[in-house]
Amino acid sequence: MKKSIFLCLFMLAVMMVLTAGPAVAAPPVKIGALFSVTGPASFLGEPERNTAQMVADDINRSGGINGRKVQLIVYDTQGDATKAVQAANRLIKDDKVSAIIGPSITGDTMAVIPVVEKAGIPLISCAAGIKITEPVKKWVFKTAQNDSLAVSRIYEYMQKNRINKVALLTVSDSFGSSGREQLVMQAKAFGMQIISNETYGPKDTDMTAQLTKIRGTGAQAIICWGTNPGPAVVARNTRQLGLKIPLFMSHGVSSRKFIELAGNAAEGISLPSGRVLVANLLPSSDRQKKNLLKYKRDYMKRFGTEGDHFGGHAWDAMMLLKTAIEKGGDSPAAIRSQLEGTRNFSGIGGIFSFSPQDHAGLTKDAFVLVQVKKKNWVLMK
């Protein structure tokens, strides 16, 4: 009897060994990304792509999200809205991602919004245009600070310094159009008189004609709204014409790349930016400082250059998704719900608090004013 029991147990153990296969790994959490890695907006998309991959690798080295690895699937939109839409459809239909971060620019984002809204996939844009989240779209969030907040920050400074006659020079694309709309809309509230309203094309290489017109208007300051390389051309042309009035740029050039492109003509130029450019100058009491300094160190160690304002948008998007998935799982509906309930998240771009009425999540405090001094960024008072 004992021999029979022993034999049965032995055979059972052998069968278990023979039939047991390797442990099945948990499926990865799939996150899609749309960035302008190449093309005119590569100065935005490359640091965003680099940062997103760096964060994904860090998460995976630390055990993943709830024990599951992150699979980041990145497509290059090249700053082309048609390519952005094609890539978004591929991420949703073929790759079956749970959420998408990006695109890098406002035009690409606006083109992609109908795709994600129809599919019910959360999108966290890295572009700045206010129309991305106003009015609120159910599935769309953003990490780049709204251009409306940037305009308020510039106008507040001008108001305090008794500047009220302003000339505008904005690029004729989605980012420039949105900025120009906000500059005009907010002017009256801050007592600003817009006495010149010029534009330039995204591929223009000389803005001397527009600046010559501005020189004869009696403007006390110029606000240029665009992304590289156009604003660097404006800076050089301003210097060549001998214009002495203050020149302000938008947050669309808040990286060291602008200083490199503008050269000596960047000296004295002011603009609103996230705190990452001046992280080392912030007081120890600043809530963002710890994350900002770590991000800059990590990026420098991996890529040999500074982490910047634009890469920070991708850091925020990845970390917001990580937190949302940890709390609610990786179904698109759960991620959307958790994102909308996010409060007081300390990121690179600011302190985010989303709500059903606000999918941008930031206030004007997300911006500081910075200025170029001796080829470096300094905080303005």
ZABA-583136 format. One record per residue (C-alpha): residue in one letter; x, y, z. Coordinates in steps of 0.02 Angstrom, whole numbers. Example, Ala and Ser with C-alpha at 12.3 -4.5 7.8 and 13.67 -1.06 7.14 Angstrom:
! residues 2
+--------+--------+--------+--------+
| residu |      X |      Y |      Z |
+--------+--------+--------+--------+
|      a |    615 |   -225 |    390 |
|      s |    684 |    -53 |    357 |
+--------+--------+--------+--------+
This chain:
! residues 381
+--------+--------+--------+--------+
| residu |      X |      Y |      Z |
+--------+--------+--------+--------+
|      m |      0 |      0 |      0 |
|      k |    138 |    120 |     49 |
|      k |    234 |     74 |   -108 |
|      s |     82 |    111 |   -215 |
|      i |     56 |    281 |   -135 |
|      f |    239 |    322 |   -154 |
|      l |    236 |    268 |   -336 |
|      c |     83 |    375 |   -372 |
|      l |    161 |    526 |   -291 |
|      f |    323 |    498 |   -386 |
|      m |    233 |    484 |   -552 |
|      l |    131 |    640 |   -513 |
|      a |    290 |    737 |   -476 |
|      v |    370 |    678 |   -638 |
|      m |    216 |    730 |   -738 |
|      m |    217 |    901 |   -656 |
|      v |    400 |    926 |   -702 |
|      l |    373 |    867 |   -880 |
|      t |    218 |    972 |   -912 |
|      a |    273 |   1128 |   -823 |
|      g |    332 |   1262 |   -947 |
|      p |    427 |   1422 |   -916 |
|      a |    337 |   1556 |   -815 |
|      v |    233 |   1670 |   -925 |
|      a |    291 |   1851 |   -910 |
|      a |    159 |   1983 |   -884 |
|      p |    121 |   2078 |  -1045 |
|      p |    202 |   2249 |  -1059 |
|      v |    113 |   2413 |  -1035 |
|      k |    112 |   2490 |  -1209 |
|      i |    132 |   2679 |  -1220 |
|      g |    137 |   2766 |  -1388 |
|      a |    233 |   2926 |  -1427 |
|      l |    224 |   3049 |  -1571 |
|      f |    371 |   3169 |  -1581 |
|      s |    450 |   3281 |  -1713 |
|      v |    617 |   3193 |  -1699 |
|      t |    672 |   3256 |  -1869 |
|      g |    619 |   3406 |  -1972 |
|      p |    602 |   3591 |  -1926 |
|      a |    537 |   3554 |  -1750 |
|      s |    672 |   3425 |  -1707 |
|      f |    737 |   3541 |  -1569 |
|      l |    573 |   3499 |  -1482 |
|      g |    549 |   3318 |  -1531 |
|      e |    725 |   3252 |  -1505 |
|      p |    738 |   3297 |  -1319 |
|      e |    559 |   3236 |  -1295 |
|      r |    599 |   3068 |  -1375 |
|      n |    761 |   3053 |  -1276 |
|      t |    675 |   3097 |  -1113 |
|      a |    528 |   2979 |  -1140 |
|      q |    645 |   2833 |  -1175 |
|      m |    755 |   2879 |  -1026 |
|      v |    604 |   2879 |   -910 |
|      a |    539 |   2714 |   -982 |
|      d |    709 |   2632 |   -955 |
|      d |    717 |   2698 |   -776 |
|      i |    543 |   2630 |   -739 |
|      n |    590 |   2459 |   -809 |
|      r |    752 |   2451 |   -711 |
|      s |    650 |   2484 |   -555 |
|      g |    532 |   2338 |   -588 |
|      g |    408 |   2417 |   -708 |
|      i |    233 |   2476 |   -667 |
|      n |    148 |   2355 |   -548 |
|      g |    275 |   2224 |   -602 |
|      r |    248 |   2251 |   -789 |
|      k |    377 |   2321 |   -907 |
|      v |    342 |   2479 |  -1007 |
|      q |    353 |   2464 |  -1196 |
|      l |    374 |   2636 |  -1272 |
|      i |    331 |   2643 |  -1457 |
|      v |    392 |   2803 |  -1539 |
|      y |    350 |   2869 |  -1712 |
|      d |    428 |   3022 |  -1793 |
|      t |    297 |   3143 |  -1860 |
|      q |    431 |   3255 |  -1939 |
|      g |    318 |   3401 |  -1892 |
|      d |    193 |   3346 |  -2026 |
|      a |     10 |   3337 |  -1975 |
|      t |    -31 |   3202 |  -2104 |
|      k |    110 |   3091 |  -2041 |
|      a |     53 |   3124 |  -1862 |
|      v |   -123 |   3062 |  -1902 |
|      q |    -56 |   2908 |  -1991 |
|      a |     58 |   2867 |  -1844 |
|      a |    -81 |   2893 |  -1717 |
|      n |   -192 |   2770 |  -1811 |
|      r |    -50 |   2645 |  -1816 |
|      l |    -20 |   2660 |  -1629 |
|      i |   -204 |   2632 |  -1593 |
|      k |   -251 |   2499 |  -1721 |
|      d |    -90 |   2400 |  -1744 |
|      d |     12 |   2428 |  -1586 |
|      k |   -141 |   2436 |  -1472 |
|      v |    -65 |   2561 |  -1350 |
|      s |   -153 |   2611 |  -1190 |
|      a |   -108 |   2796 |  -1206 |
|      i |    -11 |   2916 |  -1317 |
|      i |    107 |   3058 |  -1272 |
|      g |    144 |   3199 |  -1393 |
|      p |    140 |   3266 |  -1527 |
|      s |    274 |   3399 |  -1509 |
|      i |    186 |   3542 |  -1597 |
|      t |     13 |   3619 |  -1593 |
|      g |    -31 |   3586 |  -1776 |
|      d |      7 |   3400 |  -1763 |
|      t |    -88 |   3388 |  -1600 |
|      m |   -244 |   3471 |  -1669 |
|      a |   -241 |   3350 |  -1816 |
|      v |   -227 |   3199 |  -1701 |
|      i |   -363 |   3249 |  -1577 |
|      p |   -510 |   3183 |  -1680 |
|      v |   -421 |   3015 |  -1697 |
|      v |   -395 |   2987 |  -1510 |
|      e |   -565 |   3057 |  -1465 |
|      k |   -650 |   2934 |  -1583 |
|      a |   -544 |   2787 |  -1521 |
|      g |   -558 |   2832 |  -1336 |
|      i |   -370 |   2835 |  -1306 |
|      p |   -291 |   2959 |  -1183 |
|      l |   -175 |   3086 |  -1264 |
|      i |    -53 |   3193 |  -1166 |
|      s |      9 |   3325 |  -1288 |
|      c |    179 |   3408 |  -1271 |
|      a |    123 |   3562 |  -1369 |
|      a |     73 |   3732 |  -1301 |
|      g |    -77 |   3795 |  -1400 |
|      i |   -223 |   3838 |  -1286 |
|      k |   -348 |   3764 |  -1408 |
|      i |   -279 |   3590 |  -1373 |
|      t |   -373 |   3584 |  -1208 |
|      e |   -492 |   3731 |  -1220 |
|      p |   -630 |   3686 |  -1236 |
|      v |   -598 |   3527 |  -1138 |
|      k |   -592 |   3367 |  -1240 |
|      k |   -632 |   3207 |  -1145 |
|      w |   -475 |   3110 |  -1194 |
|      v |   -348 |   3251 |  -1216 |
|      f |   -227 |   3323 |  -1087 |
|      k |    -66 |   3422 |  -1105 |
|      t |     96 |   3457 |  -1011 |
|      a |    163 |   3609 |  -1106 |
|      q |    114 |   3771 |  -1021 |
|      n |    -27 |   3863 |  -1110 |
|      d |     24 |   4011 |  -1218 |
|      s |   -108 |   4112 |  -1127 |
|      l |     -6 |   4096 |   -967 |
|      a |    152 |   4148 |  -1057 |
|      v |     68 |   4304 |  -1125 |
|      s |      5 |   4351 |   -951 |
|      r |    180 |   4334 |   -880 |
|      i |    255 |   4449 |  -1013 |
|      y |    118 |   4579 |   -999 |
|      e |    129 |   4582 |   -809 |
|      y |    314 |   4622 |   -820 |
|      m |    284 |   4758 |   -949 |
|      q |    146 |   4834 |   -845 |
|      k |    259 |   4844 |   -693 |
|      n |    396 |   4925 |   -798 |
|      r |    280 |   5053 |   -881 |
|      i |    290 |   4978 |  -1054 |
|      n |    123 |   4994 |  -1143 |
|      k |    161 |   5016 |  -1329 |
|      v |    199 |   4846 |  -1403 |
|      a |    244 |   4781 |  -1575 |
|      l |    203 |   4600 |  -1618 |
|      l |    299 |   4489 |  -1738 |
|      t |    225 |   4314 |  -1745 |
|      v |    253 |   4161 |  -1854 |
|      s |    111 |   4111 |  -1970 |
|      d |     84 |   3934 |  -1905 |
|      s |    -29 |   3858 |  -1772 |
|      f |     86 |   3905 |  -1628 |
|      g |    109 |   4083 |  -1689 |
|      s |    -75 |   4108 |  -1727 |
|      s |   -126 |   4048 |  -1555 |
|      g |      3 |   4161 |  -1473 |
|      r |    -50 |   4312 |  -1576 |
|      e |   -232 |   4281 |  -1530 |
|      q |   -187 |   4281 |  -1345 |
|      l |    -75 |   4435 |  -1361 |
|      v |   -216 |   4533 |  -1441 |
|      m |   -351 |   4464 |  -1327 |
|      q |   -260 |   4505 |  -1164 |
|      a |   -189 |   4673 |  -1216 |
|      k |   -333 |   4779 |  -1152 |
|      a |   -336 |   4697 |   -980 |
|      f |   -153 |   4745 |   -954 |
|      g |   -167 |   4918 |  -1031 |
|      m |    -64 |   4870 |  -1184 |
|      q |    -77 |   4961 |  -1349 |
|      i |    -29 |   4853 |  -1497 |
|      i |     38 |   4978 |  -1623 |
|      s |    110 |   4854 |  -1747 |
|      n |     56 |   4675 |  -1787 |
|      e |    175 |   4592 |  -1910 |
|      t |    196 |   4409 |  -1960 |
|      y |    329 |   4302 |  -2044 |
|      g |    329 |   4131 |  -2125 |
|      p |    397 |   3974 |  -2041 |
|      k |    533 |   3959 |  -2173 |
|      d |    577 |   4145 |  -2188 |
|      t |    761 |   4185 |  -2168 |
|      d |    755 |   4375 |  -2157 |
|      m |    633 |   4482 |  -2057 |
|      t |    717 |   4649 |  -2091 |
|      a |    566 |   4717 |  -2183 |
|      q |    447 |   4686 |  -2036 |
|      l |    571 |   4754 |  -1909 |
|      t |    601 |   4910 |  -2014 |
|      k |    414 |   4945 |  -2008 |
|      i |    414 |   4919 |  -1820 |
|      r |    560 |   5039 |  -1798 |
|      g |    453 |   5183 |  -1860 |
|      t |    304 |   5150 |  -1746 |
|      g |    368 |   5212 |  -1579 |
|      a |    349 |   5039 |  -1499 |
|      q |    428 |   5022 |  -1327 |
|      a |    454 |   4834 |  -1345 |
|      i |    441 |   4694 |  -1473 |
|      i |    363 |   4524 |  -1438 |
|      c |    415 |   4387 |  -1559 |
|      w |    310 |   4228 |  -1553 |
|      g |    378 |   4073 |  -1637 |
|      t |    492 |   3923 |  -1626 |
|      n |    669 |   3903 |  -1690 |
|      p |    747 |   3951 |  -1806 |
|      g |    637 |   4103 |  -1846 |
|      p |    656 |   4194 |  -1680 |
|      a |    846 |   4179 |  -1690 |
|      v |    837 |   4265 |  -1860 |
|      v |    730 |   4403 |  -1782 |
|      a |    859 |   4425 |  -1645 |
|      r |   1002 |   4442 |  -1770 |
|      n |    903 |   4560 |  -1883 |
|      t |    858 |   4667 |  -1733 |
|      r |   1042 |   4683 |  -1688 |
|      q |   1089 |   4721 |  -1868 |
|      l |    961 |   4862 |  -1878 |
|      g |   1024 |   4937 |  -1716 |
|      l |    854 |   4926 |  -1629 |
|      k |    879 |   4963 |  -1445 |
|      i |    706 |   4925 |  -1376 |
|      p |    679 |   4767 |  -1271 |
|      l |    647 |   4607 |  -1369 |
|      f |    539 |   4472 |  -1290 |
|      m |    520 |   4295 |  -1355 |
|      s |    393 |   4159 |  -1318 |
|      h |    423 |   4000 |  -1220 |
|      g |    439 |   3917 |  -1391 |
|      v |    626 |   3952 |  -1386 |
|      s |    663 |   3915 |  -1204 |
|      s |    816 |   3804 |  -1227 |
|      r |   1002 |   3827 |  -1252 |
|      k |    974 |   3795 |  -1437 |
|      f |    905 |   3972 |  -1456 |
|      i |   1063 |   4049 |  -1383 |
|      e |   1168 |   3943 |  -1501 |
|      l |   1066 |   3997 |  -1653 |
|      a |   1055 |   4182 |  -1608 |
|      g |   1236 |   4198 |  -1551 |
|      n |   1284 |   4368 |  -1480 |
|      a |   1115 |   4437 |  -1534 |
|      a |   1032 |   4333 |  -1395 |
|      e |   1107 |   4445 |  -1261 |
|      g |    973 |   4535 |  -1160 |
|      i |    825 |   4444 |  -1237 |
|      s |    689 |   4396 |  -1113 |
|      l |    556 |   4261 |  -1115 |
|      p |    440 |   4158 |  -1005 |
|      s |    501 |   3982 |   -968 |
|      g |    478 |   3834 |   -856 |
|      r |    597 |   3830 |   -709 |
|      v |    710 |   3694 |   -779 |
|      l |    821 |   3820 |   -871 |
|      v |    867 |   3904 |   -706 |
|      a |    846 |   3758 |   -586 |
|      n |   1011 |   3790 |   -497 |
|      l |    959 |   3970 |   -460 |
|      l |    796 |   3923 |   -374 |
|      p |    779 |   3934 |   -184 |
|      s |    788 |   3769 |    -90 |
|      s |    606 |   3794 |    -40 |
|      d |    547 |   3778 |   -222 |
|      r |    438 |   3622 |   -236 |
|      q |    502 |   3577 |   -409 |
|      k |    688 |   3601 |   -379 |
|      k |    729 |   3422 |   -328 |
|      n |    648 |   3346 |   -483 |
|      l |    720 |   3480 |   -596 |
|      l |    899 |   3454 |   -540 |
|      k |    883 |   3263 |   -549 |
|      y |    810 |   3273 |   -724 |
|      k |    951 |   3385 |   -785 |
|      r |   1083 |   3271 |   -707 |
|      d |   1006 |   3112 |   -778 |
|      y |    989 |   3186 |   -952 |
|      m |   1167 |   3254 |   -951 |
|      k |   1235 |   3084 |   -895 |
|      r |   1145 |   2991 |  -1034 |
|      f |   1149 |   3114 |  -1179 |
|      g |   1294 |   3230 |  -1140 |
|      t |   1191 |   3389 |  -1142 |
|      e |   1067 |   3481 |  -1031 |
|      g |    890 |   3422 |  -1007 |
|      d |    778 |   3566 |  -1061 |
|      h |    605 |   3642 |  -1055 |
|      f |    544 |   3535 |  -1200 |
|      g |    611 |   3369 |  -1142 |
|      g |    527 |   3411 |   -977 |
|      h |    357 |   3400 |  -1062 |
|      a |    390 |   3217 |  -1102 |
|      w |    455 |   3183 |   -925 |
|      d |    293 |   3251 |   -855 |
|      a |    186 |   3151 |   -977 |
|      m |    276 |   2987 |   -939 |
|      m |    271 |   3012 |   -751 |
|      l |     88 |   3064 |   -753 |
|      l |     48 |   2903 |   -848 |
|      k |    154 |   2799 |   -729 |
|      t |     58 |   2866 |   -579 |
|      a |   -110 |   2845 |   -664 |
|      i |    -74 |   2664 |   -714 |
|      e |     -7 |   2620 |   -542 |
|      k |   -170 |   2679 |   -465 |
|      g |   -298 |   2618 |   -590 |
|      g |   -223 |   2496 |   -715 |
|      d |   -184 |   2518 |   -898 |
|      s |   -355 |   2519 |   -979 |
|      p |   -379 |   2682 |  -1076 |
|      a |   -535 |   2726 |   -977 |
|      a |   -448 |   2700 |   -810 |
|      i |   -298 |   2802 |   -864 |
|      r |   -409 |   2946 |   -921 |
|      s |   -503 |   2943 |   -756 |
|      q |   -345 |   2943 |   -651 |
|      l |   -267 |   3083 |   -754 |
|      e |   -420 |   3192 |   -731 |
|      g |   -410 |   3163 |   -544 |
|      t |   -225 |   3210 |   -531 |
|      r |   -190 |   3345 |   -401 |
|      n |    -29 |   3433 |   -349 |
|      f |     87 |   3330 |   -458 |
|      s |    259 |   3410 |   -452 |
|      g |    333 |   3398 |   -625 |
|      i |    462 |   3483 |   -735 |
|      g |    339 |   3605 |   -812 |
|      g |    250 |   3652 |   -651 |
|      i |    131 |   3588 |   -518 |
|      f |    -10 |   3499 |   -610 |
|      s |   -190 |   3488 |   -548 |
|      f |   -311 |   3423 |   -678 |
|      s |   -500 |   3422 |   -663 |
|      p |   -653 |   3390 |   -773 |
|      q |   -648 |   3576 |   -814 |
|      d |   -459 |   3590 |   -840 |
|      h |   -352 |   3468 |   -939 |
|      a |   -200 |   3584 |   -943 |
|      g |   -177 |   3586 |   -757 |
|      l |    -59 |   3733 |   -733 |
|      t |    -68 |   3915 |   -678 |
|      k |     41 |   4064 |   -727 |
|      d |    156 |   4015 |   -583 |
|      a |    220 |   3876 |   -697 |
|      f |    319 |   4013 |   -786 |
|      v |    465 |   4120 |   -731 |
|      l |    541 |   4258 |   -835 |
|      v |    719 |   4224 |   -891 |
|      q |    846 |   4328 |   -985 |
|      v |   1004 |   4291 |  -1083 |
|      k |   1159 |   4358 |   -997 |
|      k |   1334 |   4313 |  -1057 |
|      k |   1265 |   4166 |  -1158 |
|      n |   1172 |   4093 |  -1010 |
|      w |    998 |   4102 |   -934 |
|      v |    967 |   4206 |   -779 |
|      l |    809 |   4238 |   -677 |
|      m |    726 |   4406 |   -699 |
|      k |    653 |   4497 |   -550 |
+--------+--------+--------+--------+
